Each structure stands twice: as structure tokens, then as C-alpha cells.
């Protein structure tokens, strides 16, 4: 199954959360923060959204930083994805 976003939506897949702190302490799953860095899996076409022309600035494969609780979580073929608006993406990580 494939997810194809519409309008200014972007499908992202979270990068694995850190399991250790910088000092070497191993974190349990409940103590780990939700990762904000994700990889772009699919990008919508943009176009006219709410009366404004939207040009998509991200592309598949980009690593991005998103708002902490942005988007809608979906599970497809056992993989968890998050669908966000392009405006919920704060930066592209280079």
C-alpha cells in the first residue's frame, strides 16, 4: 500500500529516538522523547490551498525537523508514518 498526500501535506517517517544520553545512561522506552527529526517519504503537489498558492519546498529523502505534536499518525503495512502540513515543518537538516 502507498500513501499519496494531497495539497500541501507531507508524509514523514520518524528517525529512531536516542536510546542513550550523551553521558551513557540507557533510557527506557517510556523515558524517551518523541523524535522531532524525520525523513520525508512523500510530498503532495502543493497548488492553491485556502486561497494561497503553495510551493512545496521539501522533497522525498530530506531530513526535517517538525513541530513536536504536529500532524496525524497513521500505520501502513506495519510502519508508522506522520502526515503533516508543510507549514508544520520547521527546518530541513543538511
C-alpha positions as CSV (number, residue, x, y, z in Angstrom):
1,X,0.0,0.0,0.0
2,X,1.2,3.5,-0.8
3,X,0.4,6.8,0.8
4,X,0.0,9.7,-1.6
5,X,-0.5,13.1,0.2
6,X,-2.8,15.7,-1.2
7,X,-2.4,19.5,-1.4
8,X,0.3,20.8,1.0
9,X,0.6,17.6,3.0
10,X,3.9,15.7,3.6
11,X,4.3,12.1,4.7
12,X,7.3,11.7,7.1
13,X,8.8,8.8,9.0
14,X,10.4,9.4,12.4
15,X,14.1,8.8,12.8
16,X,14.8,6.4,15.7
17,X,14.9,8.0,19.1
18,X,18.1,8.1,21.1
19,X,18.4,5.1,23.4
20,X,21.4,6.6,25.4
21,X,22.1,10.0,26.7
22,X,25.4,11.7,26.0
23,X,26.7,10.5,29.3
24,X,25.9,6.9,28.5
25,X,22.7,6.4,30.5
26,X,20.3,4.0,28.8
27,X,16.8,5.3,28.5
28,X,13.7,3.1,28.7
29,X,11.0,3.5,26.0
30,X,8.7,5.5,28.3
31,X,11.5,8.0,29.1
32,X,12.5,8.7,25.5
33,X,11.2,11.8,23.9
34,X,9.2,11.7,20.7
35,X,11.8,12.4,18.0
36,X,11.4,15.7,16.1
37,X,13.7,14.7,13.2
38,X,12.1,12.7,10.4
39,X,12.7,11.7,6.8
40,X,10.3,12.8,4.1
41,X,8.7,9.8,2.4
42,X,6.1,11.5,0.1
43,X,5.2,15.1,-0.8
44,X,1.9,16.5,-2.0
45,X,1.6,18.6,-5.2
46,X,1.1,21.9,-3.4
47,X,-1.0,24.3,-5.5
48,X,-3.9,26.5,-4.4
49,X,-4.6,25.8,-0.7
50,X,-7.1,28.1,1.2
51,X,-6.8,30.8,-1.5
52,X,-3.0,30.9,-1.3
53,X,-0.5,29.4,-3.8
54,X,1.7,26.9,-2.0
55,X,5.1,25.8,-3.5
56,X,6.5,22.7,-1.9
57,X,10.0,23.3,-0.6
58,X,10.7,19.8,0.6
59,X,11.4,16.7,-1.4
60,X,11.5,12.9,-0.8
61,X,14.6,11.9,1.2
62,X,15.0,15.3,3.0
63,X,15.6,15.1,6.8
64,X,13.3,17.6,8.5
65,X,12.5,19.0,12.0
66,X,8.8,19.2,12.7
67,X,6.7,20.7,15.5
68,X,6.7,18.3,18.4
69,X,3.0,17.2,18.3
70,X,2.2,18.1,14.7
71,X,0.3,16.0,12.2
72,X,-1.7,12.8,12.1
73,X,-0.1,9.5,12.9
74,X,-1.0,6.6,10.6
75,X,0.2,3.0,10.4
76,X,0.6,1.4,6.9
77,X,2.0,-2.1,6.4
78,X,3.3,-2.2,10.0
79,X,5.2,1.1,9.6
80,X,4.3,4.3,11.5
81,X,4.1,7.5,9.5
82,X,3.1,11.0,10.3
83,X,1.2,13.2,7.8
84,X,1.9,17.0,8.4
85,X,1.3,20.2,6.6
86,X,4.4,21.8,5.0
87,X,3.9,24.7,7.4
88,X,4.4,22.3,10.4
89,X,7.9,21.6,9.1
90,X,10.3,23.9,10.9
91,X,13.6,23.2,9.1
92,X,15.5,21.0,6.7
93,X,18.5,19.3,8.3
94,X,21.6,19.3,6.0
